[in-house]
Amino acid sequence: MMQVLIIKHGALGDMVFAQGAFQAIRDHHPSDHLVLLTTSPYKDLANAMGIFDAVWIDDRPRPLTQTLACFRLFWKLLQGRFDYVYDLQKSKRTRLYFKLMKLFFHPMPKWCGKFPGCHFSYPDPAQKDLHIYDRHAKMLMVAGINDVPKPSVAWMTADISRFHLPKRYFLFVPGCSPTQLHKRWRAERYGEVAQWLVKQKITPVMIGRDEESDAIATIQKMCPESISLQGQTTLFDLGPLGRGAVGALGHDTGPMHIIAVTGCPSVLLFSYSSIPEHYAPRGFNATIIHRQDLNEVGVDEVLKQLFTQH
């Protein structure tokens, strides 16, 4: 049995889109021991996929200020005695891991990545112009892995009956990272969409964290018939919520990508910092509205897309 290391640190949307690559590597190494190296926020998510034999945590300690943590991590990697390494992160940090293994491993693991000297090297400069799925697929093809499935969240099977949702509901994901507020559409416009949905006898259901409390409160004030699940959902609820919804509206954010991957008819709003060609949920029932400034996106434009889905 060979030891296989897969490196993918995050973020949430990237982890979702990498699921197909994870599965392809597992299919290529059906009886081998697969270890995923990722960051703490994605440990539970990775374990729930049912693909890996072990999940190791790398919170990317800094060599100058977290020397002991770095040593422990490097020592663990060396003790792993890996036969193969699939570097889906392809960062400056993973290049350091590559150099360490090359220095201390004899023989060196068969490394699949973009660095000079890799056993399976894919240094194509055009990769930066590719969708994240294509980046993984083309790199893995060099290692003889030719069939990379679309990402799937079928393994997200939480019981959502506790929410007591109506038969016809529509998901809103009005939030995003607090540090990237330019990715948000105005809450008042969500409120107008919610009012339209109620007229279609569809109940708006809002998902979010405490950071979205103001936006969710605004939507509920405009549409009292809407339901707030703020702070009540986990990542594992998003799969069944998406599969049961008649549609979804949100931004370029991890939870919205999970919902889109379920096949839920989805409209995603991408601002200037989001690149649909790289990160849109391609191959699913998702429509992208892309503007430099989301204030340019009117309610009528969003409703037009919803009309085509309902």
C-alpha positions as CSV (number, residue, x, y, z in Angstrom):
1,M,0.0,0.0,0.0
2,M,1.4,3.4,-1.0
3,Q,1.2,6.6,0.9
4,V,-0.4,9.5,-1.0
5,L,-0.5,13.1,0.1
6,I,-2.9,15.7,-1.3
7,I,-2.3,19.3,-0.5
8,K,-5.2,21.8,-0.5
9,H,-5.3,24.5,2.1
10,G,-8.6,26.2,1.2
11,A,-10.7,28.4,0.8
12,L,-14.2,27.0,1.1
13,G,-15.2,27.6,-2.6
14,D,-11.9,26.1,-3.7
15,M,-12.4,23.1,-1.5
16,V,-15.9,22.5,-3.1
17,F,-14.5,22.8,-6.6
18,A,-11.5,20.5,-5.7
19,Q,-13.8,17.7,-4.6
20,G,-13.9,16.3,-8.1
21,A,-10.1,16.2,-8.2
22,F,-10.0,14.6,-4.8
23,Q,-12.4,11.9,-6.0
24,A,-10.3,11.3,-9.2
25,I,-7.1,10.8,-7.1
26,R,-9.0,8.4,-4.8
27,D,-10.2,6.4,-7.9
28,H,-6.6,6.3,-9.2
29,H,-5.3,5.0,-5.8
30,P,-8.3,2.8,-4.7
31,S,-6.3,0.7,-2.2
32,D,-3.7,3.3,-1.1
33,H,-3.5,5.4,2.0
34,L,-4.7,9.0,1.2
35,V,-3.8,11.9,3.4
36,L,-5.2,15.4,2.9
37,L,-3.2,18.3,4.2
38,T,-5.5,21.3,4.8
39,T,-6.2,24.1,7.2
40,S,-8.3,23.8,10.4
41,P,-11.6,25.3,9.1
42,Y,-11.9,22.5,6.6
43,K,-11.1,19.5,8.7
44,D,-14.7,18.4,9.3
45,L,-15.6,19.1,5.7
46,A,-12.8,17.0,4.4
47,N,-13.6,14.1,6.8
48,A,-17.3,14.2,5.7
49,M,-16.4,13.7,2.1
50,G,-15.5,10.1,2.8
51,I,-12.5,10.2,0.4
52,F,-9.5,10.4,2.7
53,D,-8.0,8.0,5.2
54,A,-6.6,10.8,7.2
55,V,-6.8,14.6,7.4
56,W,-3.7,16.5,8.6
57,I,-3.8,20.1,9.6
58,D,-1.4,22.7,8.3
59,D,-2.3,26.2,9.6
60,R,0.6,27.6,7.7
61,P,2.9,28.5,10.6
62,R,5.5,31.2,9.9
63,P,9.1,30.1,9.9
64,L,10.4,33.2,11.7
65,T,7.8,33.5,14.4
66,Q,6.4,30.0,14.8
67,T,9.6,28.0,14.4
68,L,8.6,25.1,16.7
69,A,5.2,24.6,14.9
70,C,7.0,24.7,11.5
71,F,9.5,22.0,12.7
72,R,6.7,19.8,13.9
73,L,4.9,20.1,10.7
74,F,8.0,19.5,8.5
75,W,8.9,16.5,10.7
76,K,5.4,15.0,10.3
77,L,5.6,15.4,6.6
78,L,9.0,13.7,6.4
79,Q,7.8,10.9,8.6
80,G,4.8,10.3,6.3
81,R,7.2,8.6,3.8
82,F,4.9,9.5,0.9
83,D,5.2,7.8,-2.4
84,Y,3.1,10.4,-4.2
85,V,2.2,14.1,-3.6
86,Y,-0.6,15.8,-5.4
87,D,-0.1,19.6,-4.9
88,L,-3.5,21.2,-5.7
89,Q,-2.5,24.3,-3.8
90,K,0.7,25.2,-5.8
91,S,1.8,28.0,-3.6
92,K,5.1,29.4,-2.3
93,R,4.5,27.4,0.8
94,T,4.1,24.1,-1.0
95,R,7.2,24.9,-3.0
96,L,9.0,25.0,0.3
97,Y,7.6,21.5,1.2
98,F,8.7,20.3,-2.2
99,K,12.3,21.5,-1.6
100,L,12.4,19.9,1.9
101,M,11.2,16.6,0.6
102,K,13.7,16.7,-2.3
103,L,16.5,17.5,0.2
104,F,15.6,14.8,2.8
105,F,13.7,12.1,0.9
106,H,15.6,9.3,-0.8
107,P,13.9,8.5,-3.1
108,M,11.9,11.7,-3.6
109,P,8.1,11.2,-3.7
110,K,6.5,11.4,-7.2
111,W,5.3,15.0,-6.9
112,C,2.5,16.2,-9.2
113,G,2.6,20.0,-9.4
114,K,4.0,23.0,-11.3
115,F,7.5,23.4,-9.9
116,P,10.6,22.6,-11.9
117,G,11.9,19.2,-11.0
118,C,8.5,17.6,-10.3
119,H,8.1,14.1,-11.5
120,F,4.7,15.1,-12.9
121,S,5.2,18.7,-13.9
122,Y,2.6,20.9,-15.4
123,P,4.1,24.4,-15.6
124,D,1.7,25.7,-18.2
125,P,1.7,29.5,-17.9
126,A,-1.9,29.6,-19.3
127,Q,-3.2,27.9,-16.1
128,K,-3.9,31.3,-14.6
129,D,-6.5,31.8,-17.3
130,L,-8.3,28.5,-16.7
131,H,-11.3,27.6,-14.6
132,I,-10.2,26.0,-11.3
133,Y,-11.7,22.6,-12.5
134,D,-9.6,22.7,-15.7
135,R,-6.4,23.6,-13.7
136,H,-6.8,20.5,-11.6
137,A,-7.8,18.3,-14.5
138,K,-4.9,19.3,-16.8
139,M,-2.4,18.9,-14.0
140,L,-3.7,15.5,-13.0
141,M,-3.7,14.3,-16.6
142,V,0.1,14.6,-16.6
143,A,0.0,12.1,-13.8
144,G,-2.1,9.7,-15.8
145,I,-5.4,10.7,-14.2
146,N,-7.7,11.3,-17.1
147,D,-11.2,11.3,-15.6
148,V,-12.0,14.1,-13.2
149,P,-15.7,14.2,-12.3
150,K,-17.6,17.4,-11.5
151,P,-17.6,18.3,-7.8
152,S,-20.4,16.8,-5.8
153,V,-21.9,17.5,-2.4
154,A,-24.2,14.4,-2.4
155,W,-22.4,13.4,0.9
156,M,-24.0,16.4,2.6
157,T,-27.0,14.7,4.1
158,A,-27.9,16.6,7.3
159,D,-31.5,16.4,8.6
160,I,-33.1,19.8,7.9
161,S,-36.5,18.8,9.1
162,R,-35.9,20.9,12.2
163,F,-36.3,24.1,10.2
164,H,-39.9,23.2,9.3
165,L,-39.7,24.9,5.9
166,P,-42.6,25.1,3.5
167,K,-42.7,23.0,0.3
168,R,-41.7,25.9,-2.0
169,Y,-38.9,28.0,-0.6
170,F,-36.1,30.0,-2.2
171,L,-32.7,30.6,-0.6
172,F,-31.0,33.9,-0.1
173,V,-27.3,34.1,0.8
174,P,-26.9,37.9,1.2
175,G,-23.5,37.8,2.9
176,C,-19.9,37.4,2.1
177,S,-16.5,37.8,3.8
178,P,-16.7,40.9,6.1
179,T,-13.4,42.1,4.5
180,Q,-15.0,42.1,1.0
181,L,-18.2,44.1,1.3
182,H,-17.9,45.1,-2.3
183,K,-19.2,41.6,-3.1
184,R,-22.6,42.4,-1.5
185,W,-25.7,43.5,-3.3
186,R,-27.9,45.9,-1.4
187,A,-30.2,44.3,1.1
188,E,-33.1,46.5,0.0
189,R,-32.9,44.9,-3.5
190,Y,-33.0,41.4,-1.9
191,G,-36.1,42.7,-0.1
192,E,-37.7,43.6,-3.5
193,V,-36.9,40.1,-4.9
194,A,-38.4,38.6,-1.7
195,Q,-41.6,40.5,-2.2
196,W,-41.8,39.2,-5.8
197,L,-41.2,35.6,-4.7
198,V,-44.1,35.8,-2.1
199,K,-46.4,36.9,-4.9
200,Q,-45.4,33.7,-6.7
201,K,-46.3,31.7,-3.5
202,I,-42.6,31.0,-2.8
203,T,-41.1,31.6,0.7
204,P,-37.8,33.4,0.8
205,V,-35.4,31.7,3.3
206,M,-32.3,33.6,4.4
207,I,-29.0,32.0,5.4
208,G,-26.2,33.9,7.1
209,R,-24.1,34.6,10.1
210,D,-24.1,37.4,12.7
211,E,-22.2,39.6,10.1
212,E,-25.3,39.5,8.0
213,S,-27.8,40.4,10.7
214,D,-28.4,44.0,9.4
215,A,-29.0,42.8,5.9
216,I,-31.3,40.0,7.0
217,A,-33.3,42.4,9.3
218,T,-33.8,44.8,6.3
219,I,-35.1,42.0,4.1
220,Q,-37.5,40.7,6.8
221,K,-38.7,44.2,7.4
222,M,-39.6,44.6,3.7
223,C,-40.9,41.0,3.5
224,P,-42.3,39.7,6.8
225,E,-43.3,36.4,5.2
226,S,-39.6,35.6,4.8
227,I,-37.8,33.1,7.1
228,S,-34.4,33.7,8.7
229,L,-32.1,30.9,9.5
230,Q,-29.4,33.2,10.6
231,G,-26.9,31.4,12.8
232,Q,-28.9,28.2,12.7
233,T,-27.3,26.3,9.7
234,T,-24.0,24.4,9.3
235,L,-22.1,23.8,6.1
236,F,-23.6,20.3,6.1
237,D,-27.1,21.7,6.0
238,L,-26.4,23.6,2.8
239,G,-26.5,20.4,0.7
240,P,-30.0,19.3,1.6
241,L,-31.2,22.9,1.7
242,G,-30.0,23.4,-1.8
243,R,-31.5,20.2,-3.1
244,G,-34.9,21.1,-1.6
245,A,-35.1,24.7,-2.8
246,V,-36.8,26.0,-5.9
247,G,-33.9,28.4,-6.4
248,A,-31.2,30.5,-4.8
249,L,-29.7,34.0,-5.0
250,G,-26.4,35.1,-3.6
251,H,-22.8,36.3,-4.1
252,D,-19.5,34.8,-5.0
253,T,-19.1,33.0,-1.6
254,G,-18.5,29.5,-0.4
255,P,-22.0,28.7,0.8
256,M,-23.5,29.9,-2.4
257,H,-21.1,27.7,-4.4
258,I,-22.2,24.7,-2.3
259,I,-25.8,25.4,-3.0
260,A,-25.2,25.8,-6.8
261,V,-23.3,22.5,-6.9
262,T,-26.4,20.7,-5.6
263,G,-28.0,21.5,-8.9
264,C,-30.3,24.1,-7.3
265,P,-31.3,26.8,-10.0
266,S,-29.0,29.6,-8.8
267,V,-28.3,33.2,-9.6
268,L,-24.8,34.4,-8.5
269,L,-23.8,38.0,-8.4
270,F,-20.1,38.6,-9.2
271,S,-18.4,41.9,-8.6
272,Y,-15.1,43.3,-9.9
273,S,-13.0,41.0,-7.7
274,S,-14.7,37.9,-8.8
275,I,-13.8,36.2,-12.1
276,P,-16.6,33.9,-13.4
277,E,-14.2,32.3,-15.9
278,H,-12.1,31.0,-13.0
279,Y,-14.7,30.3,-10.3
280,A,-18.2,30.2,-11.5
281,P,-20.1,26.9,-10.7
282,R,-19.7,25.6,-14.3
283,G,-21.8,22.7,-15.5
284,F,-24.6,23.3,-13.0
285,N,-27.9,25.2,-13.2
286,A,-26.3,28.5,-12.3
287,T,-26.6,31.9,-13.9
288,I,-23.9,34.5,-13.4
289,I,-24.5,38.3,-13.3
290,H,-21.1,40.0,-13.4
291,R,-20.6,43.7,-12.9
292,Q,-17.7,45.8,-11.7
293,D,-20.0,47.4,-9.2
294,L,-22.9,45.4,-7.9
295,N,-24.9,48.7,-7.4
296,E,-25.2,48.6,-11.2
297,V,-27.3,45.4,-11.0
298,G,-31.0,46.2,-10.9
299,V,-33.8,44.2,-9.4
300,D,-35.4,43.8,-12.9
301,E,-32.2,42.1,-14.2
302,V,-32.2,39.6,-11.4
303,L,-36.0,39.0,-11.7
304,K,-35.5,38.4,-15.5
305,Q,-33.1,35.5,-14.6
306,L,-35.5,34.1,-12.1
307,F,-38.3,34.2,-14.6
308,T,-36.3,31.9,-16.9
309,Q,-36.0,29.5,-14.0
310,H,-39.6,29.5,-12.7
